[in-house]
Amino acid sequence: MESMEMEQMSEIERVEGEELERTREEESQDHVERIPPWTKQITIRGLIASLVIGVMYSVAVMKLNLTTGVLPNLNVSVALLAFVFIRTWTNLLQKAGFVTTSFTPQENTIIHTCAVTCYSIAIGGGFGSYLLGLNMKTYVQAGVNTEGNNPWSTKEPEIGWMTGFLFVTSFVGLLALVPLRKLMIIDYKLTYPSGTATALLINGFHHPKGDKIAKKQVFGFARSFSFSFLWAFFRWLYSGGDQCGFAQFPTFGLKAWKNSFYFDFSMLYVGAGMICSHLVNLSLLLGAVLSWGIMWPSIHGRKGAWFPVNLPETSMKSLSGYKVFVSIALILGDGLYNFLKILFFTAKNIRERVRRIHARVIRTSERDNLNLAVDDLKRNELFTRESIPLWVACAGYMIFSVISIIVIPFMFPALKWYFVLVAYILAPSLSFCNAYGAGLTGMNMAYDYGKVALFVLAAISEKENGVVAGLVGCGIIKSIISISSDSMHDMKIGHLTLTSPRSMILSKAIGTVMGCVVAPLTFFLFYKAFNVGDGEYKAPYAILYRNMAILGVEGFSTLPQHCLYLCYGFFAFAMTVNLIRDMSPKNIGKWVPLPMVMAMPFLIGAYYTIDMCIGSVIVFAWHKINRTKAELMVPAVAPGLICGDLLWILPSLILALAKVRPPICMSFLASK
């Protein structure tokens, strides 16, 4: 009897299990069927939202590019703003009596992808680095008497050629890895950490419980945005002269102020510090103390012994040379280490996968597929069903490559056409290595590939062409590799939110067109209204990249006395510190500073590191008081502080162009 009852119970459980599984499959199928077709995932309202968000964030990252060069990851806040924009839009229309279509996770993903693609061109388009490094002011700062730095190796910024350069270099990267998207997203199951986090956030917004959380974040964003905008206006009122206003407030005394240690009350940098990790902010502070607190005062005291007294401050044979080349040594040491690390990690991971395949550990049998969740199977099915034809990707890559090979040498005769051809032949394999490493670690090493190209092209080109060839070649390689990696990152978001790959590629193409137009216009707002290259807008990467190219042309002859030994030391320091971080236990390694981040204050100054550390202190205290609320609100409050401060930039730009100056100059003097 017991045996019969157990058999009956087993049969009942089996039937119930089958019914439950069938119900789940039906629910999942209903969910998939509710997904709009790819042609309806891109909407007019979505494109308008993408353009508005893209313009706003382009202004934000352009200012950061031209001031500090430190850029926090703003992608998560873009997803939040996209949600806020469309929900506000639909609510207003519904109150006015209009019928609106539902706002889906797919539309949210498309807006996010388009907006991020738009402002990413402002980040990586070279406006604060390799393209700006071609202008006459950077040429003068790099030293007019050096052999490799000649006046015909310059090209002044213009909207026309900058826009054309972006168009011919940006679209190639979109198609470089399209044939490998299934391999990297489904077969290799690469995580792309930032993409996974963004996809989970978007899915959470559209969950039934997501509205309540989103409303809290919206209110937090609105409050911080309003405060930051009004505070930026208040700061402007007192900045009517050189070294005036809160931006020059000697918080720690006049002596510290002269060495750039002060709090300038900028909500932009405080918000950026809230987004960046504690390690990034502490690394910035450590670099500022090491350089402006110890090294530069000591080297300045050796004027007359290490370098001539009569040289101007901007000469690469004086103190500026030490600032620039020691920064380059740190950046190159950190970049080389991470470059080799990612290549090793990628090769090891691929080899392990191949070994498992040969050992039949990885199988694609029906039994293995049953172990996958139903949602995962549906995601994979949708991702592979709406594929982009291989011939379209290959033909598009070849067409855009041919256009670039023809157009770029006309723009820059110093860069020969065969160098561009080799770049486009090597680009797909380099893009795969970078995108694979980014999928595993979240690190996009495109700038390091670009620096390698910079040195190689500068060295093998003729001396009169080396600087231009290196800078432009760096831009070509970096653009292709970076955009390819970003495309796979966005494909991961689309895979997790059930967004069609076709609509993703199309939205990225639209975002690229927006960015190629918006980014140069945004740059020229700053370039015409402010003294880019001096003062607050130092554009630190421009002089760094030009000097890297000069170093590639001339070798070490450009370095001032004893600078080479300092460069050797800091290059070894960067390699050693990275090795210690990777070899140490996790609880110790997480406190080891980041050499690349430390390098930024060496050239710029210490003031913004104080602001960013204050942002870090705010986050730390908030987590101590209420961790749950902090994790919820920091991603909303920090972008609010950034966007509010940057919104004031637009009217301040207009006032500056109209020659309207602030009414008050607040400055500080030492007592008798």
PyMOL commands that set and color helices and strands:
alter all, ss='L'
color gray80, all
select helices_A, chain A and resi 2-33+38-41+44-67+75-95+105-124+132-134+136-141+159-176+178-187+193-205+210-237+246-248+254-258+267-275+278-300+319-358+366-371+374-385+390-411+417-441+446-460+466-496+501-529+540-558+563-583+586-589+595-604+607-625+627-647+649-657
alter helices_A, ss='H'
color red, helices_A
deselect
rebuild
show_as cartoon
